[in-house]
Amino acid sequence: MENVTTLTAARLAGKMMREVRPLFYLELPSTSSFQHVTEVPDYSKQVTPYFFAMIFLEVFIRWMKGMPRVRFNSSIDSLSAGLFLLLTKVLMGSIDISLYVWVHSRFCMYELPWDSALTWIVALLGVDCGYYWFHRMAHEVNLIWAAHQVHHSSDDFTLSSALRQPISTVFFSMFVYLPLALFLPPSLYFTHKQFNLLYQFWIHTEVVDRLGVLEWVLNTPSHHRVHHGRNPYCIDCNYAGVLIIWDRMFGTFQPELREEKVVYGLVHPLSSWNPFWAQIHHYVYIARRLVRGEKGDGLAFKLQFLFKGPGWSPGKPRLGLRQDIPQVSPDEKPYDPTVPFWLNVYVAIHFVILLIIATVMRIIRQGLPWLQTVALVSYCMFSLTCLGLFLERNPRVVPMEMTRLAVLLTALTQSSTVFAGASSVSLVFSHPVILMIPVATSLALWSFKLLSGHVLTTDPQQLRPIDETKLCANGHSYPTFCVTTRFLIYISV
């Protein structure tokens, strides 16, 4: 019996080691080369359980080391941004892969052999070099920064912040890799595009110190901490995905300084847990600046404003002036409104419900009608926004929450087969009472609180003032107001 148990444990350990390899780019050409793009596994699905396992492990290690705790509100905000991206992919599919396949099928000049180890290495270098240049553009072109700033908007640097992803980046990045389509098979591109992104998960942490000689070649947690910092010395450097050699070659490398604590986030902090606002706030800033421009702002100014750096203004260099970057204090307190423990539990329960719904949608997205998919995606995004507003103690969220709970409760009572055939979670949706109980209980809770007058109140001590008159003066950004988005702002601040 002991031998059987030992053998089972060994097989399980072996399976886990195989599944976790993509997170560290440890796959071999022999096991990750495919002839057709349809044969390439969805590695992100494979490693998703390890994302959460590593996040909890990081929480434990930080506790053991006596480091500052991982904040619940910040983690939920980052995970919500990750769900926004997942929901967007459910709705649109992989448009970047489709474009690459289309270009390759029509304009390929010479196709490298898909089963060659040399082609595998060329794909690794080509995709990683492409990522470096796109990532650099995302910091040095204001319009693209409007998408990428989402990833930098967390004041914390934890594994959950790695999942804080923008939904609009793909509309810019998909064009950067098209030169590879002239010779690189789509299957190799798709494989290494996944490996490149997954590798970057584990380097979003403070629990891993410097890694010796690996620091010369690989992008490591130390290098990436600098990239996410808003200290003046951290701005516009370390754009690497996997190999730090690109930064060393092109003059954008900056080592971490032990004598100066890295302070994370946007130079002008977002100060909001609203995941929808995080996605759009810099676009709003750009639109406002273009529409309400100052007298004399002609076409030349507007084009420069869009395509030069976020810190540019007339009379300054393309990326702005280094001295315009605000100094930071290592003792600076991040945005952190006080929320009752029961409300954190409430947010956690409903986040799990939304995570289940999003996961099921990802599994059976091909079988869902398009209009139903749009409705479900919109509902989930609205729900995540509500949860973010709860973490801000925004009293305006209560009627929004009651509306979304009523919609979900109605949907569950009217149809228990909307997610039929969803394999591992079909049991949940074939017995909707499993979700109806917490949803109905929540609706009753907020109804009681609304009728009794015990609703949320803001915590003014925790809110940072927003300076609308100030223009972006460096490589990062901040929220501002716009008449055309008055309702969005109404529910966000």
C-alpha positions, 0 to 999 in steps of 0.5 A, spaced: 500 500 500 505 504 501 508 503 494 502 504 491 501 511 495 509 513 493 508 511 486 501 515 486 505 521 489 511 521 484 506 521 478 502 527 481 509 531 482 511 529 475 505 531 472 505 538 476 513 539 474 511 538 467 505 543 467 509 548 471 514 548 466 511 554 461 511 559 467 519 559 467 520 558 460 523 551 461 519 547 455 524 543 450 523 544 443 522 537 442 515 538 447 513 544 444 514 544 437 507 543 433 506 543 426 499 547 426 497 553 430 491 549 432 495 543 435 498 548 440 496 548 447 493 553 451 498 554 456 495 559 460 489 554 462 494 549 464 498 554 469 492 558 472 491 553 478 499 554 479 498 562 479 493 562 485 497 557 488 504 561 488 500 567 490 498 564 496 505 561 497 507 568 496 503 571 502 505 565 506 513 567 505 511 574 506 508 573 513 514 568 515 519 574 513 515 579 516 514 583 510 508 588 509 502 584 508 499 583 501 493 587 501 486 584 500 483 590 496 489 591 491 489 583 490 482 583 488 483 590 484 489 586 480 485 580 479 479 584 477 483 587 471 486 580 469 478 577 469 477 583 464 482 581 460 479 574 460 472 576 458 475 580 453 478 574 450 472 570 450 468 576 447 473 577 441 478 571 441 485 571 439 485 577 434 492 577 434 493 570 432 488 571 427 492 577 424 498 573 424 496 567 421 493 571 415 499 575 414 503 569 414 498 565 409 499 571 404 506 574 405 510 569 407 517 569 404 521 563 406 518 558 412 523 555 417 521 548 419 517 547 424 520 541 427 527 544 428 530 546 434 534 552 431 527 555 429 525 554 436 530 558 438 529 563 433 522 564 435 524 565 442 529 571 440 524 574 435 518 574 440 522 576 446 525 582 441 519 584 439 516 584 446 522 589 448 520 594 442 513 594 443 514 594 451 518 600 450 513 603 445 508 602 450 512 607 455 514 612 450 508 613 446 502 617 449 497 613 446 499 606 447 501 608 454 494 609 455 493 602 454 499 599 458 498 604 464 493 599 467 499 594 468 503 599 472 497 602 476 498 598 482 501 601 488 504 594 490 508 589 487 506 582 488 504 576 484 497 578 483 499 585 480 502 580 474 495 579 472 493 586 472 493 587 465 490 592 460 484 590 455 486 594 449 494 593 448 492 587 443 490 593 438 497 596 438 502 590 440 499 585 434 502 589 429 509 589 432 510 581 431 508 581 423 515 581 420 516 574 424 510 572 419 514 573 413 518 566 415 516 564 422 510 558 422 504 561 426 505 555 431 512 557 433 509 564 434 503 562 438 507 558 443 513 563 444 508 568 445 505 564 451 511 562 454 514 570 454 507 572 457 507 566 462 515 567 464 513 574 466 508 572 472 513 570 477 518 576 476 512 580 479 515 579 487 519 582 492 520 575 496 526 573 491 532 577 491 538 577 486 539 571 482 547 572 481 549 571 474 542 570 471 541 577 472 546 578 466 542 574 462 535 574 464 529 578 466 529 577 474 524 580 480 530 585 481 530 588 474 522 588 474 522 591 481 526 597 478 521 597 471 515 598 476 518 603 480 516 610 480 522 613 483 526 618 478 531 613 477 526 607 475 522 611 469 523 608 462 528 602 463 528 595 463 523 593 458 525 586 457 520 580 457 525 574 458 532 576 456 535 582 459 540 583 454 535 587 450 536 593 455 543 592 456 544 592 448 539 598 447 541 602 453 535 602 457 538 597 463 538 600 470 540 595 476 536 596 482 539 600 488 539 597 494 540 604 498 533 606 495 527 603 496 523 602 490 516 605 490 511 602 486 505 605 481 503 611 477 507 617 478 500 620 479 497 614 483 490 612 480 487 612 487 481 608 485 479 600 486 474 601 480 477 596 475 473 599 469 476 606 470 483 603 471 482 601 464 480 608 461 482 613 465 488 615 461 484 615 454 479 620 458 485 624 459 487 624 452 480 626 449 479 631 454 486 634 452 485 634 445 478 636 445 479 642 450 486 644 448 489 650 449 488 656 444 493 655 439 493 647 439 494 645 432 494 639 428 502 638 429 501 639 437 495 634 437 499 629 433 505 630 438 501 629 444 499 622 441 505 620 439 511 623 443 512 620 450 506 621 456 511 627 459 512 631 453 509 638 452 512 643 448 519 646 448 521 639 452 524 633 449 520 627 446 520 623 453 519 630 457 524 632 462 527 628 468 527 633 473 519 634 472 518 627 475 516 628 482 520 625 488 518 619 492 518 618 499 519 610 502 514 612 507 509 614 503 502 611 504 498 607 498 491 608 497 488 604 502 480 606 504 478 602 511 473 597 509 469 592 514 471 585 515 464 583 513 465 587 507 471 584 504 468 577 505 462 579 501 467 582 496 471 575 496 465 571 495 462 574 489 469 575 486 469 567 486 462 567 483 464 571 478 471 567 477 466 561 476 462 564 471 468 567 467 471 560 467 465 557 464 465 562 459 472 561 457 471 553 457 464 553 452 465 560 449 464 557 442 457 554 444 455 561 446 451 565 441 454 572 440 449 576 443 449 572 450 456 572 450 456 580 450 451 580 455 454 575 460 461 579 459 458 586 460 454 583 466 461 580 469 465 587 468 459 591 471 459 586 477 467 587 478 466 594 477 461 594 483 466 590 487 471 595 486 467 600 488 465 597 495 472 596 496 472 604 496 466 604 500 463 608 495 455 609 497 453 610 490 454 602 489 449 600 493 443 601 488 448 598 483 449 592 487 442 591 488 440 591 481 446 586 478 444 581 484 436 582 482 439 580 474 443 574 476 437 572 481 432 572 475 437 569 470 438 563 475 431 562 476 429 562 469 434 558 466 439 553 469 442 550 463 445 557 460 452 553 461 450 546 460 456 542 458 461 546 462 465 539 464 468 540 470 463 546 473 457 543 470 454 541 476 454 548 479 450 550 473 445 544 473 443 546 480 443 553 480 440 553 487 448 553 489 449 560 487 442 562 488 443 562 496 448 567 496 445 571 491 439 572 494 442 572 501 446 578 498 440 582 495 436 581 502 442 584 506 442 590 501 435 591 501 435 591 509 441 596 509 438 600 505 431 600 508 434 601 515 439 607 513 445 603 514 449 604 508 456 605 506 459 612 508 466 614 504 472 614 508 475 622 507 481 620 510 483 615 505 482 619 499 487 622 495 485 629 492 485 629 484 488 635 481 484 636 475 489 642 472 495 639 472 498 635 466 502 629 465 509 631 466 512 624 466 512 617 463 506 615 467 499 618 468 493 619 473 485 620 472 482 627 470 475 629 469 471 629 462 464 631 461 463 626 456 464 621 461 460 624 467 456 618 469 463 613 469 466 619 473 460 619 478 460 612 479 468 612 480 469 617 485 
